[in-house]
Amino acid sequence: MSSGSISSASNKPRLEYSEGMQQPKSSDCGSKNILHDKNAWPGWCTIESEPAVFNQLLRDIGVQQVRVEEIYALDEDSLRALNPAHGLIFLFRWKEESVDNIETTCPEDVWFANQVIDNACASLALLNIIYNSDIVLGPILESFKDYSKELTPPMKGLAVANFEHIRKVHNTFARNAEMVDVDINLADIANKRSRPGSADEDEDEDEVFHFIAYVHVGGALWELDGLKRQPVKLNTCLKDEWLSIIGPSLQERIARYSEGELRFNLLAVVPERPDHAAGDRESYDDIAYRRKQDYEDFAHKVAMMLDVSQVAGLLYD
């Protein structure tokens, strides 16, 4: 497993602007010095595959007594030791693939939302887990679950995209330069679509990373990937067995990539135990808080003392 430093992004499908949402113009987005209001920004930032970040996300959206831990081994004993985990979150480099065992409709007992907006896959994977578990939810999350339970996966995804509470918490981890980059990217896509015959030209070749969830619901192990139309049923099993049998599915997914591909990350959503000391929780808070900060001001001060070429990567990589 890789270290928890990979950030996620998904550029398929692209963000479609809804009525009342102002579409950015390239001329408005051309400077990294533009300051965004995170609460008002309609986009979604990328999220690092870091337990501290996910733990802060959980607390801020209203989930208590649950934590996220990084998993380093896929053998049966290591995975079985995670019981009673609520679910797993898997990060990988996205590439298009065919699916043979996808459901034609979403089972009634499975809460599943499609991803209809860029970069929302981290929060969506969390929701696909907590809404399929017995986790005690805060009033805002409980209300949204009741509201969305009868919706189809695409409509659930649209509801999540417009769920202001989740978006604001998600974007507390955004950096100003990243928000500007997202706006520029969306403006460029909109400009290409406005020119006949240009929609498929200069396709973005950047590598993107994607979060998906694994849960046990209704006597079966499910893969919940927001970019697939429906949940994927991997196996029929008892609740206390699913972690023992998920290893081969993860290994098979990893095997689809070249032998040198190491950019995978596995996180487990587990109940918080008494041995999780307060000091440990505080250190997670500190790490997550630092991730929230915009380091551009600091970088510009450093640039005054160093050669500009030495800090170019620090500013824009």
N, C-alpha and C positions, 0 to 999 in steps of 0.2 A: 504493500500500500504506500502511496506517496504521502508526503507531508501535507498538512492541512493548509496549504498556501495557494491552491489553485482556485481561481475565481470562475464563476459560471456565467454563461451567456448563451442564449439561443436565438439564432436569427431566422428560424423557420418555425411557425409562421411569423410574418412581420406584423408590426403594430399597425392597425388600422385606426385612424382617428374617427371618433364618434361625433355626432352633432353636439355643438357647444364646446368642443375641445379645440383650442387654437393650434393650427399646424405651424411648426417653426419654419422660418425662411432661412435659406443659407446665409443671406446677408446679416441676419440677426444672430447667427450662431458661429460666426467666423473667428471669434476671439475667446481664448481661454480665460480672459480676465472678467468675463461676464459672471456675475454672482447670482446664483439661483436660490430661491426660497424652497428648501426641501419639502415643506408642507404643501406648497402650491404646485410643485413640479408634477406633471402628469405621467412622466416616465417611471421606469423601475431600474434601479441600479443593479450591478452584479454583486453577488454575495460570495465571500470566501468559504471554502470548505474547511471551516475551523470550528471546533466544538464550542469555543467561547462565544463566537458570533451567533450560532444557533441557540445556545442557552439564553443569550440576551434576547433574541427574537422571541423565544417561547415566553419569557417572563413579561416582555413588553406587550405582547398581544393578549396576555391574560391566562397563561397556563402555568400552574404551580405544581410542585412536587414531581416534576419530570425533568430529566436532563439528557443531554446528548453527549455520547462518548465516541472517540475514534477507535476503530477496530483494525488490528494489524495482521490478523491471521484468519484464514478461511477453512481451517480444518473443522471437522465435526465437533470435537470436544470444545474448541474455543467458541464456536457459535452457540452450542447448546448452553454454555455457561452464561449467556446473555439473558436467559429466561428469568423473569417474564417480560421480555422486551415488547414494546408496543409496535415497533416497526424498524426497518432499516432504510437508510438513505444512501444511494449509490451515485457517485459522480464519475463521469466518463466523457471522453471526447465524442461528440455527437457525429454520427454518420447515418445516412439513410439506410434502412434495412427493411426486409419483408417480414411479415408476421403470419405464422400459420395457425396458431391457436388463439387468436384474438376473439373475444366474444362479439356476437352480432348486435347485442344490446347490453346495456349495463344492468347487472343484477340489482334487484331492489334493495338488498341488504348491503351493497357496496356504495359508499360515497366516493364519487370520482369526478374530478373536474378536468377539462381540457385546458391546455395552456394557449391562450389567445393573444398574449402580449409578450414582447421580448423581456428576457431577464427575470421573469417572475417564477422560474422553476424551483428555486430554493424554498420560497414561502409556500408554493403550491405543493411541493413534496411534503412539507410539514403538515399542511392542512389535510392532505390525503391520508396521512397517518393518524392525526389526532381525531379526525372525524370518523375513523373506523376503529376506534378503541374505546375503552371505558375511562379515559382520562377525564378528570373533573375540569370543566371549562368555565371561564369567566362569563359574565352575562352577555357581553358583546358577541363573543364567539358562539355561545349557545343560541342566541337569537338568530345569528346568521345561519347556523346549521338548520334550525327549524324553518327558516325562510327558503333555503336552497334545496332541502331534501327531496322535493318533488321535481326539481328541474333536471333536464337532460345534461349530460356532460358538457356540451358546448355552452349551454346557458349557465351552468355552474361556473365555467371558466370566465364567462363574461361578467358574472356577478362578482367573482374574485377580483377581476381587473378593475372593477369599479367600487371595490370594498375599501373605502378611504382609510379605515382604521388599520388594515393590514398594509396598505401601500405606504402610509406615513411611517409606520414602524420599520418596514423594510428599507425605506430610503434614509433612515437615520444613519445608515452605514455608507451613504453615497458621498463621494468627493466631488467638488465643484468641477474639476477638469473632466471627470467621467460623465457628469450630466451634460456638459457641453458637447462632448464627443457623441453621446447618444442622440442629442438633438441634431447635430450635423449629419449623422448617419441617416436619421429619419428624413431629414430635408432632402438629402441626395436621392434617397429611394423615391420620395414623392416626385421629385423633378424628373427622374427617369421614367416613372409611370405616366407622367403627363406628356411624354414624347412618344408618338406611335412607333412601335417596333423596337423600343429600347428597353423593355421590361426585363429581358433575359440577357442583355449585354453587360459585360464587365461584372459578372456575378462575383459576389464577395467570396474570396478564397480564404479568409481568416478562419483559423480553427476556433471552434466554439465548444464549450463544455456544458453538460446538462445533468441536472439532478432528477432522479426518479425514486419512487418509494416501493418498498415491499412490505406487505401486511398479511395477517391471517384474518380472514372474515368468512363466516358461514361455512366452516368446515373445509376451507381451501386456502392455499397460498396464492397470493395475487401479486402481479407486477403492475404498478400504477404509474404509467408514463404519460404525462400530460400532452405529449405530442402524438400519441396514438389515439385513435377515435374511441376505443373502449378499453376496459381492463383486460389484462392477459392472465388467464388462469394457468398456473404452472403445475399445480399438483393438488390432489385431494388428501387432506391429512388432519390429524387432531391438532388442537391449539398448542399442546406441549411438544409437538413433533416438528413444527414448521422450521424452526431454527436449525434442527439437525439435518434437514434435507435441502436447505436453500443453497448450501455451499456449491454443489455441482452446477446449479443455474448461474451463479456468479462466475464460477470458473469458465463456464462455456461462453459467457458474454465476453470475458477478458480474452479468451482464446481467439475471438474474431479479429483481433488486432495483431499487428506485427509483433515479433518476439521482443523487440526492444521498447515497446510501448509500456511505460511505467506510470502514466498519468491517470491513475484511478484512486478513488478514495471512498471508504466505507464508514458510515456513521450509524450508531444505534441510538434510538430513542427509548430510554429506559426509565423506570420509576426511580425517583431520588431515594437513596438509602440513608440510614442514620450515619453510616461511616463516611458520608460525603461531608467533610468538615466545613464549618463556616469560612475558615481561612481559604479553602480551595474555591469556594463560591466567590469570595471577594476577589481572588486573583483572576477568575474568569471575567468578572465585571470590569476589572482594570484593563484587561486585554481588549475586550469588546469596546470599551470607551475610547481607547487609543485608536481603534479601527474607525471610529466615527469621525475623527478629526480630519480636517482638510490641511494637508502638510504643505500646500503651495507657498504660504507666507514664509514658513521656515526655510523652504528650498530657495526662495528668492534672496533671503538674507545670506544663506550660504554662498549663493552665486556672487555676492559682492566680495567675498573673500577668496573664492576659487575661480579658476578659469571657467568661462561659460560652457565650454565644450565638455568639461568634466561633470557638469550637473545636468546636461541635456536629458540624459536617460532618467535621472531622478525625477524630472518634471513631467516627462511625457511618455515614458515607457509603460 
